Amino acid sequence: MKLTFASLGLLFAALAFTPSADATVETILDYTIVYHEPQSDDYCYRTMPMRAELGIPGASVMQAVYAPVQVFNQNGIPSKYVNINLIATQPPMVPSYVSDSIDPDGTMNYAMKVDVTALAKANGTSTSGRLATIRAAKLGLLSMAKSISRISGGKFRLRVTFVGLPSQTGLPGLTLPATTTSPYSAASPLLAAFEKEWINTGGSCR
């Protein structure tokens, strides 16, 4: 089945009364990645499906957000299939679930951690290297927020702790907090500012 926001309550209820602790519910969830538009320099959102075992929907989509998305590459250069998900870096950023809760009004609260230590080390401490790491972390944050917004019907609060961020001194753009001081939400000014900074800046996204 394909999970919608309206069906989440029924699904949580079913999970709560599952007789076996090992039982799972399988479904199709949509999540968001960021890809590079080949005919421009724009970074664009794209919605992808995943087969999830629930669980915790937010934790499921977090894993997908940071996973490679292999698509058929017609010209075969450099290979027949290529990863288009800019958040699936090499070395990878490592997301992990911390906690979640649901408020009486249905707002979903999630706390996540993303370890970028290996990526920061590989990119180095030059201005371009540090910017590449911060850019990847920001795109990951934007994709996480988009994905959780989709499954929550726009009612969410997201806290993210980034481990291993490089120094942002002297880098262009807004500073990415290593620890969330105010939860990101659909109305978050900082989230909107990061999106304006990186997504569809040339207007070519479809």
N, C-alpha and C positions, 0 to 999 in steps of 0.2 A: 504494500500500500504506500501511497505518497502522503506524508504527514503534513497537515495544515495546522495553523494556529488554533483553529476551532476544535481540532481533535486532540490537542495536547492534554487537556484536562482528563478526558476519557482514558488516554493512554497512561497518564500518571496513576490514575485510579486502578487500572488493570495491573500495573507493575506493583503497586502497593499490596495487592491481594494475591500476587503470584505465590503458589504453594511452595515452589522450589526456589532456593536462593540462586541456583544455577540457570534458571530459565531466562530467556531473552526475548525481546520483541524486535523483529526485523522490519525495517521500513526503508523507503527512499526519502532522503532529505536533500534539499537544495542548499548550496553554500556558494560563497562568492570568492573568486580569485582576482588577481590583477595581472593583466598581460600587456605586452608591448604591441601596439598596433603597427603591423609591418609597413604600412604606407605613410607613416608619420612617426613622430617622436613621442606620441601620447601614450600614457599609461591609462588603461581602461579596465573597468569592472567587467566580469563575465560570470554568469550563473552556471554552476555545474551541479550534476546530481551525484549523490553517493549512496551506497547501500550501507545502512547503519544498523547496529545492534544496540538498542536502548535498554536501560540506561538513562543517561543524562544527555538530552539532545545537544545542549551547548558544548559539552565536552566532545561529543562525536564530531560536530562540525569543526571544532578547533583542530582536531587531528587532520581533517581533510584539507583545511585551509593551507597547512604547511606541507602538504604532500605534492609530489610532481603530478602534472596533468599531461599525459602523453597524447599527442594528436598526430594524425597522418600528415606527412610532409611530402607533397607531390614531387618536388624536384629531387628529393633524396639526398640533399646536401645540408648538413653533414651526415645525416642519417635518415632512415625511412620514417622514424617517429621522433618527435622533439617535444621537450617539456616547455609549455607556454606559461606556467605559473611562476611569476617573478618572486613569489614568496618561498618557493621551494628552492632555496639557495644551496650552493655547494661551497663549503660544508654547510649542513642544514642548521637552521635555527630550531631549537627544541622546545615545543610547547608542552605544558603540563597543567592539568586541572588542579585547582586548589579547593574551591568550595562553590556552592550554589544554594539559592533559596528562592521562594516565590512569595511575594507580598499578597495580602488579602485582595488587593485590586488587580492581581494577575501580573504585576511587574516581575520580570525575571532578573535576579541578581546573580552575576557570575564573577568569580575571581580566578584569574589565570596567571601563569608564570611562563615567560619565554626566555630561554637561555641563548644568548647570541655570542657567547664567549669564543667558540671555535671560528665563527664567521669573522668576528672582529680581529682575531689573531691572523687569519688568512688574508684579510683585506689590508692589514697593516695600519700604521699610525699617520700616514701622509694625509693631506686634506682630502684627496680623492678617495682614498681607502676608507677613511672614517665616514665620509659622506655616503659611500656605498652601503656601509653597515647601517647607518641611521635611516637611509632611504628604505632599505629592506624591512627594518623594524617598523617604520611608520606604515608601509604598505600592508604589513601583517596585521597591525592594529586596525587599520581601516577595513580590511577584509573580515577580521573577526567581528567587528561591530556590525558590518553589513549582514553577515551571516546570522548573528544573533537577533538582529532587528527583524529579519525575515521570519524566523521561527517564533518570535515573541509578539508579532503584530506591532512592532515598534515600541513595545513597552519593556525596556530593559535598562539595567545599570551594569556597567562592565568595569572591573578593576583589573589592571594588568601590571605585573612587576617584570621589568626587563633586567635580566642578569647579564653583566659583562659588556654593557654599552661602552663605547669609546668616548673620550672627551669630545664635547661638542663645541668647545671654545674655538671661535674663528670660522665656524661652518656657516654657510648661508641657510636661511630658513628658520623656522620655529624650533625651539628646543623641545625634544621629546623627553618627558619626565620618566626617570627610571622607575619611580613608584607613583601610582595614580593618587593624586591628592583629592580630586573630585571625580566621582564615577563618570565615565563616558556614557552618554545616553543619546537618543535620537535628536535631542535639542542641544547637545554639547557644543559650545562655541569652539573649543580647541579641536574637536574632531572635525568640525566643518572647515576650520582653518587648514588642517593637515590635508583634507580632501582638495581644497582649492589650490594648495601648494603643489600637489602631485598628480591629481586625476583630471584627465581630459583638458589639459591646459591649452591645447591647440584646437579643441572643438571637433576632433575627428572621430571620437568614440561613437559606436553605433548602439 
